[in-house]
Amino acid sequence: MSYQLSCKANNQILCYYANVTNQIQVVRIGNIPNWYFERVMFPGQRLMFEAAPEAVLEIHTGAVVTAILSDKIPCYVLRVIEEVSSESELVIPAEKCAVLAR
């Protein structure tokens, strides 16, 4: 299932996240003004969603009452690359490359 943050933005990217833990997670994006995205993810569940490239997915793990922020992942790292033609290049700015190597 795919979710969109906003229909009016045309620069959104398709993202993918999987809960590979054995715990329930709450994932959310809250750093984009006037947008809010939140989903509960069960162990093994996968999620495709559209988001602004500058959005940050927060991963909260544990019981709902005691959930802790366990990770923050920039959405450009979660980007799904469907196809890159030989005529175009995938260009990632140098300041973002360090995050990709973690």
DSSP file (Angstrom, degrees, kcal/mol; ACC not computed):
  #  RESIDUE AA STRUCTURE BP1 BP2  ACC     N-H-->O    O-->H-N    N-H-->O    O-->H-N    TCO  KAPPA ALPHA  PHI   PSI    X-CA   Y-CA   Z-CA
    1    1 A M              0   0    0      0, 0.0    47,-1.4     0, 0.0     2,-0.4   0.000 360.0 360.0 360.0 140.8    0.0    0.0    0.0
    2    2 A S  E     -a   48   0A   0     45,-0.1     2,-0.4    47,-0.1    47,-0.3  -0.899 360.0-162.7-115.5 140.5    1.3    3.5   -0.9
    3    3 A Y  E     -a   49   0A   0     45,-0.8    47,-3.8    -2,-0.4     2,-0.4  -0.943   4.8-151.2-123.9 144.4    0.6    6.7    1.0
    4    4 A Q  E     -a   50   0A   0     -2,-0.4     3,-0.1    45,-0.2    47,-0.1  -0.910   9.9-156.2-113.8 141.8    1.0   10.3    0.0
    5    5 A L  S    S-     0   0    0     45,-0.6     2,-0.3    -2,-0.4    31,-0.2   0.878  82.9  -4.9 -77.5 -40.4    1.7   13.2    2.2
    6    6 A S        -     0   0    0      3,-0.1    -1,-0.3     1,-0.1     3,-0.2  -0.981  51.6-147.9-156.5 139.6    0.2   15.8   -0.2
    7    7 A C  S    S+     0   0    0     -2,-0.3    -1,-0.1     1,-0.2    -2,-0.0   0.737  94.7  61.5 -80.8 -22.7   -1.2   15.7   -3.6
    8    8 A K  S    S+     0   0    0      2,-0.0     2,-0.4     0, 0.0    -1,-0.2   0.715  82.3  87.2 -82.8 -18.9   -0.1   19.1   -4.6
    9    9 A A        -     0   0    0     -3,-0.2     3,-0.3     1,-0.1    -3,-0.1  -0.671  51.3-175.1 -82.8 129.9    3.7   18.6   -4.3
   10   10 A N  S    S+     0   0    0     -2,-0.4    -1,-0.1     1,-0.2    -2,-0.0   0.437  72.5  70.5-103.8   0.2    5.2   17.3   -7.5
   11   11 A N        +     0   0    0      2,-0.1    -1,-0.2     0, 0.0     2,-0.1   0.112  69.8 129.8-102.7  22.5    8.7   16.8   -6.2
   12   12 A Q        -     0   0    0     -3,-0.3     2,-0.3    40,-0.2    40,-0.2  -0.376  46.2-143.2 -76.8 156.0    7.9   13.9   -3.9
   13   13 A I  E     -B   51   0A   0     38,-3.2    38,-2.1    -2,-0.1     2,-0.5  -0.880  17.5-114.1-117.8 151.0    9.9   10.6   -4.0
   14   14 A L  E     -B   50   0A   0     -2,-0.3    66,-3.4    66,-0.3     2,-0.3  -0.725  40.2-169.9 -84.1 129.3    8.7    7.1   -3.6
   15   15 A C  E     -BC  49  79A   0     34,-3.4    34,-1.9    -2,-0.5     2,-0.4  -0.841  13.5-156.1-124.0 157.3   10.2    5.6   -0.4
   16   16 A Y  E     +B   48   0A   0     62,-2.1     2,-0.3    -2,-0.3    32,-0.2  -0.999  12.9 172.5-135.5 134.0   10.3    2.1    1.2
   17   17 A Y  E     -B   47   0A   0     30,-2.5    30,-2.8    -2,-0.4     2,-0.4  -0.998   9.9-164.6-139.8 140.9   10.7    1.0    4.8
   18   18 A A  E     -B   46   0A   0     -2,-0.3     2,-1.1    28,-0.2    28,-0.2  -0.986  21.2-134.1-125.9 136.2   10.5   -2.4    6.4
   19   19 A N        +     0   0    0     26,-2.8    25,-2.7    -2,-0.4    26,-0.1  -0.768  30.7 170.7 -85.8  99.4   10.1   -3.2   10.1
   20   20 A V        +     0   0    0     -2,-1.1    -1,-0.2    23,-0.2     2,-0.1   0.299  47.6  93.2 -95.0   9.0   12.7   -6.0   10.4
   21   21 A T  S    S-     0   0    0      2,-0.2    23,-0.4    21,-0.1     4,-0.1  -0.350  82.5-121.5 -90.4 177.1   12.4   -6.0   14.2
   22   22 A N  S    S+     0   0    0     21,-0.1     2,-0.3    -2,-0.1    -1,-0.1   0.115  87.9  82.6-102.2  19.6   10.3   -8.3   16.4
   23   23 A Q  S    S-     0   0    0     19,-0.1     2,-0.2    40,-0.0    -2,-0.2  -0.851  87.2-101.3-121.5 156.9    8.6   -5.2   17.9
   24   24 A I        -     0   0    0     -2,-0.3    38,-1.8    18,-0.1     2,-0.3  -0.567  41.8-162.7 -72.2 138.6    5.8   -2.9   16.9
   25   25 A Q  E     -DE  41  61B   0     16,-2.9    16,-3.7    -2,-0.2     2,-0.5  -0.921  17.3-148.7-122.8 150.0    7.0    0.4   15.6
   26   26 A V  E     -DE  40  60B   0     34,-2.8    34,-2.7    -2,-0.3     2,-0.4  -0.987  20.0-166.7-112.8 121.7    5.4    3.7   15.0
   27   27 A V  E     +DE  39  59B   0     12,-2.7    12,-2.5    -2,-0.5     2,-0.3  -0.886  14.4 166.0-109.3 140.6    6.9    5.5   12.0
   28   28 A R  E     -DE  38  58B   0     30,-2.0    30,-3.5    -2,-0.4     2,-0.5  -0.999  32.2-148.2-153.4 153.6    6.2    9.2   11.4
   29   29 A I  E     +DE  37  57B   0      8,-2.4     8,-1.8    -2,-0.3    28,-0.1  -0.994  31.5 150.3-120.3 122.6    7.2   12.2    9.5
   30   30 A G        +     0   0    0     26,-0.5     4,-0.1    -2,-0.5    -1,-0.1   0.326  49.4  85.8-132.8   5.2    6.8   15.5   11.3
   31   31 A N        +     0   0    0     25,-0.4     5,-0.1     2,-0.1    26,-0.1   0.426  69.4  87.2 -93.8   3.6    9.5   17.8   10.0
   32   32 A I  S >  S-     0   0    0      3,-0.3     3,-1.9    24,-0.1    -3,-0.0  -0.903  86.3-114.1-103.9 121.9    7.6   19.1    7.0
   33   33 A P  T 3  S+     0   0    0      0, 0.0     3,-0.1     0, 0.0    -2,-0.1  -0.248  96.2   5.6 -56.7 136.3    5.3   22.1    7.6
   34   34 A N  T 3  S+     0   0    0      1,-0.2     2,-0.4    -4,-0.1    -4,-0.0   0.582 112.7  98.4  66.2  14.2    1.6   21.5    7.3
   35   35 A W    <   +     0   0    0     -3,-1.9     2,-0.3    -5,-0.1    -3,-0.3  -0.967  44.4 177.0-126.4 146.0    2.2   17.7    6.7
   36   36 A Y        +     0   0    0     -2,-0.4     2,-0.4   -31,-0.2    -6,-0.2  -0.954   0.9 178.9-149.0 132.7    1.9   14.9    9.1
   37   37 A F  E     +D   29   0B   0     -8,-1.8    -8,-2.4    -2,-0.3     2,-0.3  -0.998   9.2 161.8-135.3 128.0    2.4   11.2    8.4
   38   38 A E  E     +D   28   0B   0     -2,-0.4     2,-0.3   -10,-0.2   -10,-0.2  -0.977   5.0 170.9-151.0 135.1    2.2    8.4   11.0
   39   39 A R  E     -D   27   0B   0    -12,-2.5   -12,-2.7    -2,-0.3     2,-0.5  -0.993  29.3-130.1-142.0 147.1    1.7    4.6   10.7
   40   40 A V  E     -D   26   0B   0     -2,-0.3     2,-0.5   -14,-0.2   -14,-0.2  -0.852  28.4-162.5 -93.0 131.2    1.8    1.7   13.1
   41   41 A M  E     -D   25   0B   0    -16,-3.7   -16,-2.9    -2,-0.5     3,-0.1  -0.969   5.3-149.7-122.4 127.6    4.0   -1.1   11.7
   42   42 A F    >   -     0   0    0     -2,-0.5     3,-2.5   -18,-0.2   -23,-0.3  -0.500  45.7 -70.6 -87.0 160.4    3.9   -4.7   12.9
   43   43 A P  T 3  S+     0   0    0      0, 0.0   -23,-0.2     0, 0.0    -1,-0.2  -0.243 122.8  12.7 -52.7 132.1    7.0   -6.9   12.8
   44   44 A G  T 3  S+     0   0    0    -25,-2.7     2,-0.1   -23,-0.4   -24,-0.1   0.323  94.1 137.3  83.4  -8.1    7.8   -7.9    9.2
   45   45 A Q    <   -     0   0    0     -3,-2.5   -26,-2.8   -26,-0.1     2,-0.3  -0.447  39.2-153.1 -75.1 145.5    5.5   -5.3    7.8
   46   46 A R  E     - B   0  18A   0    -28,-0.2     2,-0.4    -2,-0.1   -28,-0.2  -0.876   7.0-162.9-118.9 151.7    6.6   -3.2    4.8
   47   47 A L  E     - B   0  17A   0    -30,-2.8   -30,-2.5    -2,-0.3     2,-0.4  -0.996  10.1-169.0-140.4 130.6    5.6    0.3    3.7
   48   48 A M  E     +aB   2  16A   0    -47,-1.4   -45,-0.8    -2,-0.4     2,-0.3  -0.970  25.4 157.1-114.0 135.9    5.8    2.3    0.5
   49   49 A F  E     -aB   3  15A   0    -34,-1.9   -34,-3.4    -2,-0.4     2,-0.4  -0.976  38.5-117.7-152.4 160.7    5.0    5.9    0.7
   50   50 A E  E     +aB   4  14A   0    -47,-3.8   -45,-0.6    -2,-0.3     2,-0.3  -0.871  40.4 158.8-104.8 139.1    5.6    9.2   -1.0
   51   51 A A  E     - B   0  13A   0    -38,-2.1   -38,-3.2    -2,-0.4    -2,-0.0  -0.970  46.3 -87.6-151.6 162.1    7.4   12.0    0.8
   52   52 A A    >   -     0   0    0     -2,-0.3     3,-2.0   -40,-0.2    23,-0.2  -0.490  43.2-118.0 -68.0 144.8    9.4   15.2    0.1
   53   53 A P  T 3  S+     0   0    0      0, 0.0    23,-0.8     0, 0.0    24,-0.1   0.790 114.7  53.6 -57.8 -28.0   13.1   14.5   -0.3
   54   54 A E  T 3  S+     0   0    0     21,-0.1    -2,-0.0    20,-0.1     2,-0.0   0.475  84.7 114.3 -87.0  -1.2   13.9   16.6    2.8
   55   55 A A    <   -     0   0    0     -3,-2.0    20,-3.0    19,-0.1     2,-0.5  -0.330  56.5-146.2 -67.5 151.5   11.4   14.6    5.0
   56   56 A V  E     - F   0  74B   0     18,-0.3     2,-0.6    19,-0.1   -26,-0.5  -0.986   5.4-142.4-124.4 123.6   12.8   12.6    7.9
   57   57 A L  E     -EF  29  73B   0     16,-3.0    16,-2.8    -2,-0.5     2,-0.4  -0.757  15.0-153.8 -86.2 119.7   11.2    9.3    8.9
   58   58 A E  E     -EF  28  72B   0    -30,-3.5   -30,-2.0    -2,-0.6     2,-0.6  -0.797   3.1-153.4 -93.5 134.6   11.2    8.8   12.7
   59   59 A I  E     -EF  27  71B   0     12,-2.9    11,-2.7    -2,-0.4    12,-1.3  -0.944   9.4-171.6-111.7 116.5   11.1    5.2   14.0
   60   60 A H  E     -EF  26  69B   0    -34,-2.7   -34,-2.8    -2,-0.6     2,-0.4  -0.944  10.6-166.6-109.4 122.5    9.7    4.7   17.5
   61   61 A T  E     +EF  25  68B   0      7,-2.3     7,-2.2    -2,-0.5     2,-0.2  -0.866  39.8  34.0-116.1 142.5   10.1    1.2   18.8
   62   62 A G  S    S-     0   0    0    -38,-1.8     5,-0.2    -2,-0.4    -2,-0.1  -0.656  97.9 -15.5 118.1-172.2    8.4   -0.5   21.7
   63   63 A A     >  -     0   0    0     -2,-0.2     4,-0.8     3,-0.2     3,-0.2  -0.316  69.1-111.7 -63.7 150.1    5.1   -0.4   23.5
   64   64 A V  T >4 S+     0   0    0      1,-0.2     3,-0.5     2,-0.2    -1,-0.1   0.871 117.0  44.8 -54.2 -42.3    2.9    2.6   22.6
   65   65 A V  T 34 S+     0   0    0      1,-0.2    -1,-0.2     0, 0.0    -2,-0.0   0.860 125.1  31.7 -72.0 -35.5    3.2    4.1   26.0
   66   66 A T  T 34 S+     0   0    0     -3,-0.2    -1,-0.2     2,-0.1    -2,-0.2   0.149  83.3 145.1-110.6  19.4    6.9    3.5   26.4
   67   67 A A    <<  -     0   0    0     -4,-0.8     2,-0.4    -3,-0.5    -5,-0.2  -0.298  31.9-157.2 -61.6 138.0    8.0    3.8   22.8
   68   68 A I  E     -F   61   0B   0     -7,-2.2    -7,-2.3    -9,-0.0     2,-0.8  -0.886  27.1-105.0-116.3 150.2   11.4    5.4   22.3
   69   69 A L  E     +F   60   0B   0     -2,-0.4    -9,-0.3    -9,-0.2     3,-0.1  -0.625  43.9 171.7 -71.4 109.8   12.8    7.1   19.3
   70   70 A S  E     -     0   0B   0    -11,-2.7     2,-0.3    -2,-0.8    -1,-0.2   0.657  56.9  -1.0 -99.6 -17.7   15.2    4.5   17.9
   71   71 A D  E     -F   59   0B   0    -12,-1.3   -12,-2.9     2,-0.0     2,-0.4  -0.980  46.3-150.7-166.1 155.6   16.2    6.0   14.6
   72   72 A K  E     -F   58   0B   0     -2,-0.3   -14,-0.2   -14,-0.2   -16,-0.0  -0.987  21.2-173.9-130.3 122.0   15.7    9.0   12.2
   73   73 A I  E     -F   57   0B   0    -16,-2.8   -16,-3.0    -2,-0.4     2,-0.1  -0.966  24.5-127.2-122.1 120.7   16.2    8.2    8.5
   74   74 A P  E >>  -F   56   0B   0      0, 0.0     3,-1.6     0, 0.0     4,-0.7  -0.422  22.6-128.2 -61.6 138.2   16.2   10.9    5.8
   75   75 A C  T 34 S+     0   0    0    -20,-3.0     3,-0.5     1,-0.3     4,-0.4   0.768 105.1  67.3 -64.7 -25.7   13.7    9.9    3.2
   76   76 A Y  T 34 S+     0   0    0    -23,-0.8     3,-0.4   -21,-0.4    -1,-0.3   0.781  98.7  54.2 -65.7 -21.7   16.2   10.3    0.3
   77   77 A V  T <4 S+     0   0    0     -3,-1.6    -1,-0.2     1,-0.2    -2,-0.2   0.793 108.4  48.5 -76.1 -28.6   18.0    7.3    1.8
   78   78 A L  S  < S+     0   0    0     -4,-0.7   -62,-2.1    -3,-0.5    -1,-0.2   0.365  84.6 136.0 -89.6   3.3   14.7    5.3    1.7
   79   79 A R  B     -C   15   0A   0     -3,-0.4     2,-0.6    -4,-0.4   -64,-0.3  -0.237  51.8-136.6 -60.2 136.3   14.1    6.3   -1.9
   80   80 A V        -     0   0    0    -66,-3.4     2,-0.8     0, 0.0   -66,-0.3  -0.845  12.1-155.7 -92.5 122.5   13.0    3.6   -4.3
   81   81 A I        +     0   0    0     -2,-0.6     3,-0.2     1,-0.2   -66,-0.0  -0.871  14.6 178.4-101.8 106.9   14.8    3.8   -7.6
   82   82 A E        -     0   0    0     -2,-0.8     2,-0.3     1,-0.3    -1,-0.2   0.924  64.1 -14.9 -76.2 -45.4   12.6    2.2  -10.2
   83   83 A E        -     0   0    0      2,-0.0     2,-0.5     0, 0.0    -1,-0.3  -0.949  49.4-161.6-161.6 136.6   14.6    2.7  -13.3
   84   84 A V        -     0   0    0     -2,-0.3     6,-0.1    -3,-0.2    -3,-0.0  -0.978  23.9-141.5-121.7 116.7   17.6    4.8  -14.3
   85   85 A S    >   -     0   0    0     -2,-0.5     3,-0.9     1,-0.1    -2,-0.0  -0.317  22.2-114.5 -74.6 161.4   18.0    5.1  -18.0
   86   86 A S  T 3  S+     0   0    0      1,-0.2    -1,-0.1     3,-0.0    -2,-0.0   0.707 114.1  60.1 -68.3 -19.0   21.4    5.1  -19.6
   87   87 A E  T 3  S+     0   0    0      2,-0.0     2,-0.3     0, 0.0    -1,-0.2   0.716 103.1  55.7 -81.7 -21.1   20.9    8.8  -20.7
   88   88 A S  S <  S-     0   0    0     -3,-0.9     2,-0.4     2,-0.0    -4,-0.0  -0.778  71.9-141.1-114.3 157.8   20.4   10.1  -17.2
   89   89 A E        -     0   0    0     -2,-0.3     2,-0.8     2,-0.0    -4,-0.1  -0.876  16.2-126.8-114.1 147.5   22.6    9.9  -14.1
   90   90 A L        -     0   0    0     -2,-0.4     2,-0.5    -6,-0.1    -6,-0.0  -0.857  34.5-168.2 -89.6 111.6   21.6    9.5  -10.5
   91   91 A V        -     0   0    0     -2,-0.8    -2,-0.0     2,-0.0     0, 0.0  -0.908  11.7-177.0-110.1 123.3   23.2   12.4   -8.8
   92   92 A I        -     0   0    0     -2,-0.5     5,-0.1     2,-0.0    -2,-0.0  -0.980  33.5-114.0-118.0 123.6   23.4   12.6   -5.0
   93   93 A P    >>  -     0   0    0      0, 0.0     3,-1.7     0, 0.0     4,-0.8  -0.194  25.1-117.9 -56.1 147.4   25.0   15.7   -3.5
   94   94 A A  H >> S+     0   0    0      1,-0.3     3,-0.7     2,-0.2     4,-0.7   0.831 111.6  61.0 -57.8 -36.3   28.3   15.0   -1.7
   95   95 A E  H 34 S+     0   0    0      1,-0.2    -1,-0.3     2,-0.2     4,-0.2   0.704 106.6  47.5 -67.2 -17.6   26.9   16.2    1.7
   96   96 A K  H X> S+     0   0    0     -3,-1.7     4,-1.2     1,-0.1     3,-0.6   0.630  92.4  78.1 -95.5 -15.0   24.3   13.4    1.5
   97   97 A C  H <X S+     0   0    0     -4,-0.8     4,-1.1    -3,-0.7    -2,-0.2   0.832  84.9  62.2 -64.3 -33.4   26.7   10.6    0.6
   98   98 A A  H 3< S+     0   0    0     -4,-0.7     3,-0.3     1,-0.2    -1,-0.2   0.870 102.7  50.8 -61.5 -36.5   28.0   10.3    4.2
   99   99 A V  H X4 S+     0   0    0     -3,-0.6     3,-1.4    -4,-0.2    -1,-0.2   0.873 105.6  56.1 -69.0 -37.0   24.5    9.3    5.3
  100  100 A L  H 3< S+     0   0    0     -4,-1.2    -1,-0.2     1,-0.3    -2,-0.2   0.765 103.4  56.0 -66.3 -24.1   24.2    6.6    2.6
  101  101 A A  T 3<        0   0    0     -4,-1.1    -1,-0.3    -3,-0.3    -2,-0.2   0.419 360.0 360.0 -89.4   2.0   27.4    5.0    3.8
  102  102 A R    <         0   0    0     -3,-1.4    -1,-0.2    -4,-0.2    -2,-0.1   0.507 360.0 360.0 -70.6 360.0   26.3    4.4    7.4
